[in-house]
């Protein structure tokens, strides 16, 4: 993986995307494929069959040593004490004021060995924060350059990975992971993803990632770019750091209270931001991230305003776009608690025009 502050960074699979004719774009400092065949076709490929994504720009930070669990517990809002070897969990990491540092997945590889996968744009920031807050408890090492990460998603994803890596992978539970060999390469297959579909994310040594990618393509997977990745995650109502969650939002406001385990406080395991989140919960939320469906042919985009009857701004759209699987357009927005109930009609103001949108509960799409 190439890291040069003066130029766009490349993943280990970069040259394969270019050779295949992908439309490449600058994505947070990375030269990444936006699309190959087209966003709509790629979206459908994942919903109906199987697609593969290069997400090697994500970061891998490892915690090792006798106090590795204590270090992880200090950082995350969820409860890593519930993990056993070979299992993972989704979580947030917060600042002392309760704002979100990042949303991550924690993997327990052993009783003294944990890995946290962080968002690409946050690798340096997260690593510095982790060391600052927990560096005295265990060894913390950034191994982001050592791995490629390939997401295999869709109804046929598990069968494809099992065909290439072994039938034992069919027994891996959701948010579990196991080792396998694909094209002679030692791979860790984690049953996680960011599309609303089932599948795996494959941790592959960076130097030998190309044969694994090519084997997946030969097995029938379609290459998928960032454009379809965004429409897929939005339909599944999965938050995007930098859009829907960031330092100014708390997990409670973002609808991620289910990964905030305040009961860790009672077991002598406070995490950074716990006191602020407990106080916010006790006081009651003043705003909430809601999902909405646009009621006409408009599409609400990131940054659009939510306004009241008098035109005053009362909220903002954080994500929005078409929903190819379910039809129409959908989005996410922070609004006052009084307007967060399902069925509430919001007014979106965008580029001098206003249009209605209805608040809905839960994901816009759930896989069959």
N, C-alpha and C positions, 0 to 999 in steps of 0.2 A: 504494500500500500504506500502511495507516495504522499508525503506531507510537506508542503512548501508554502509558508505563509504568503509568499508573493504570487502564487498561482493557484489554479483550481486543483483540488486533490482528486486522485484517481483511486478507485477500488481495484482489487486484484483482477476483476472481471471486465474492467473498462474497455480494453481493446476488443473483446468479444462483442460488446454492444456496438461499438463503432463499426466493426466489420459486418455486422448484421444490418446496418443501415438505420439504427435507432436514431430518433431525434434527441439530441443531447442538450441539456440545459444546465445552468448554474443553480444548484440547489444547496443553499447554505454553505457555499464554498467548495462544493463537490461537483464534478462533472458527471452527471447522472442521466440515464435514459428517461425521457418524459413519456415516450410511446414508441412502439414498433409498428404495429398494424393500424392502430387507432384506439383511442381511449374506450369507445363503446364496445368494440370487438373484444378488446382485452378484458374489460369488465365482465362481459358475458362468458368469456372463456373460463374465468375463475368461478363464477356462479354455477356454470353448467358442467365444467370438466376439470381442468387443472392448469394452473399457471405458476410460473416461478418468478421471483423478484430478487434482484440483487440489493440486499440491505446491509452490505458490508461496511457502509459508512457508520453503522451503529457502533457503540463502544462496549468493550468488555473490561471490567475492573474486578480483580480478584482479591479476596480477603482470606488470608491463611494464618494459622497459628492457634494455640489453645484458647485464645479469647476472640476468635473470629466471629462467633455468634454474638458476643456482647457488642462488638463493633457494629455489626449489621443492625442489631436491635437498636442501637443508639441512633442510627441514621434513618431507618424506615418507619413509616406509620403502621404498617401491617405487622403481624407477629411471626417472625421467622422461627420461633421456638416450635411452631406447629409443623415445620417441615421435617421430612425424613430424607435420607439419601435418595437422589434420583427424582426429587420433586421440586417444583418451582411455584412462585406466587407473584401476582401483580401487586404493586405498591406505589406509594408516593414517598418522596423525600422532601422535607420542609425546612424553611428557615425558622429562626426563633419566633418570628411574628406570625407563623402559620402559612405564609406564602409558599408556593410550590417551587422547589429547586428543580425537580424533574419527576416524571413518572417512569418507572423501571420494572424490570422483572428480576427477581432474586432466585438463584439456583443453588440448592444445597448439593454439592458434589461429594461432601464428606463432613464428618463432625467438626473438622477444623479447616474446611475448604468451601468457600462460598463465592459465587460469581454474581455480579450485578451488571445487567445489560442496560446501558443508558442511551439516550438519544444523541444522534450524531453531532448536532450543533452544541451540545452541552458537555462533551467529553472532558475538555480541559477544566471547565468550571466545576463540574461534578467531582472530578478527581481532586481538585484543590480543596473543595468543601469536605469531601470524605476524609482527607488527610488531616485537615484542620480539626474536625470534630471527633475523629475516631482513630487517628494515626498512632496514638500511644497504646492502643489496645492490641493491635496485630499488624502484620505486614499487609500493606495495600499496594497493589501493582497494577498499572495500566497495560493491558495486553491487547489493546484495540488494533495495533498494527499486525498482530500475529494471526488474525483470523479473518476469513471471509464468512459472511452470513448469507445463506440462501433460503428464502421463504418459499415453501411449496404449499399451495393453497387451492382448495376446491374439493368437490365431491369425490374425485378420483385421486386426490393427493396421497392419502394414506396407502392406498393400494400400490401406487407407483413407487413410493419410497420403500415400502416393504418388498416389492419385487426386486429392487436394486440393492437394498441393504439387509434384507432378511425378514422372515415372517414374524420373528419375535417383536418387531416394531408394531405389529397390530395389537399387541398387548399393552403398549405404553398408554397410560391414562392421560386424560386432559391435564395439562401442566405437569406432565412427567417427562423424563428424558432418558435416553439410553444410547449406548455406543453401537456403532455398526461400521461396516466397510462398504464403500461405494467406489467402484473403479479403482480398487487398490488403495484407497485413501481412508484413513481413520477419521470418522465423522461422529459428532455427537448430534443426535436427532431429538429435538425438543418439540413436544406437541403443543405448540403455541402459535400465535399468528395475530394479524392485524387487519383481517378482512371480513370477519363474520362467518367465514367458512372454517371447516376442519382442515388439519394438515400439520406440517412440521416446519420448524426453522432449523436449518442445518449449519452447525459450527464446523468450519472446514479450515485446515491450515492454509494460510494465504498463498503460499508458494505452489500449492497443488490444487487450487480451487477450480481451475478450468476444466479438468476431466469430469468433475462431479457435475458442473453446470451442463456440459455437453451430454453427459449420460442422461440427465433429466429431460433435455430437449429430445434426445433420441427416443426416450420412452413415451413421448407424446405430449409433454408439457409445452405450453405457450409462454414465451418470454413476455413479461408484463412490466410496464413503466410506471413512473410516479403518478401520472395522471389518473390511471385506473386505480392505483393504490389509494388515492384520495377519495374517489367516488365510492369505492368499496368500504373504506373505514367509516365514511360519513353515513352510508346506509345502515351500518351496524352501530352507529352512534358511539364511536370510539374517539376519545379526545386526542387532539393533536397539540403537542407542546409548542408554545409560541403563538398559537391561535386561540385555543379554547382554555388552556391552562398556562399559567406562568407565575412569576414572582408576586403578581398583584392579586392572584386568586388563591383561595384555600380549597383543599379537597372537599370540604363540606359544601361550599358554594357550588363546586363543580359536579356535584352528584356522586362523589367518590367517597362518601362517608363509610361505605362498606369496607374500605381498606384502611380505615382509621381505627386502630384498636387502643382506645384510651384505657382499657383495663390493664394494659401493660404497666401503667403507673402504679397500680396496686401491688404489683409483683416486683417493685423496685427496679423496673426497666424503663425509665422515661426516655422518650425519643425527642430529638430536637423539634421544637414547635408544639409539643404536646400541651403545654400549659395554655398557649394562645388558642389552640383548637378547642380545648375544654371550655375556656371562657367564651369563645364564640358560640359553641353549642348551648351553653347555659343561657346566654343572652338572647339567643334566637337569631336566625339568619335574616338579613335584610334583602338579599338578592339570591337568585339561583340560576344555574345554567339549564335552559329548557330546550327541548327539541320542538321544531315546528314544521308544519307543511304549508307551503304557499298555496293559496286558494285560487290562483289564476295562472296564467302562462309566464309570469315573471320568475326570475331567479334571484334570490337574495345572496349577496356576496359578503365576504369578510369585510368588516368595517361599516356596513350599512347601519343606519340608526333605527332604533325602536322609539316611536314617539307616542305621546298621549293625544287626546282629542284636540288639545290646543296647539299641538305641534312641538311641544317641549320634548327634548331628548330624555328618555328614561332608561335606555339600555342600548346595547350594541350587538350586532351579529358577529359571531366569532368564526363560524364556518357556514358555507352554503353552497349549493350546487344541485345539478340534476340527480335524480335517483333512478337510474336506468332499470333496475330490477322491479321496483314497486311503482314506478311511474311518477311524473310530476317533478317538483323540486322540493327540497327539504333544507333544513339548516339548524344551527344552534345559536342561542343568544342568551346573554345575561339580562335578566329583567327583575323588577321588584317582586318580592315574595307574593304580593297580592295578585300578581299577574301570572303566576307560575302553574296554576291548576290546569289539568287537561281540559280542553274545550274552550279555553280563553282565546279570544281573537286579538291578535296584536296588529299594530300598524307599522309596517316597515317603510322607511323613507330612504330612497336611494337615487342619486343623480337627479334630484328635482321631482321625482315621482313617488307616490305613496301607493301601497297595495297591502291587502290583508294576508295574515298567516294565522293558522290555528295551532295552539300548543297541543302536543300529543305526548303520551306517556311511552317510555321504553324505546327500544331500537325501532327504526323504521323498517328494518328487514331482519327476520330470523330464519336461519337455514331450516329446511324441512327436517 
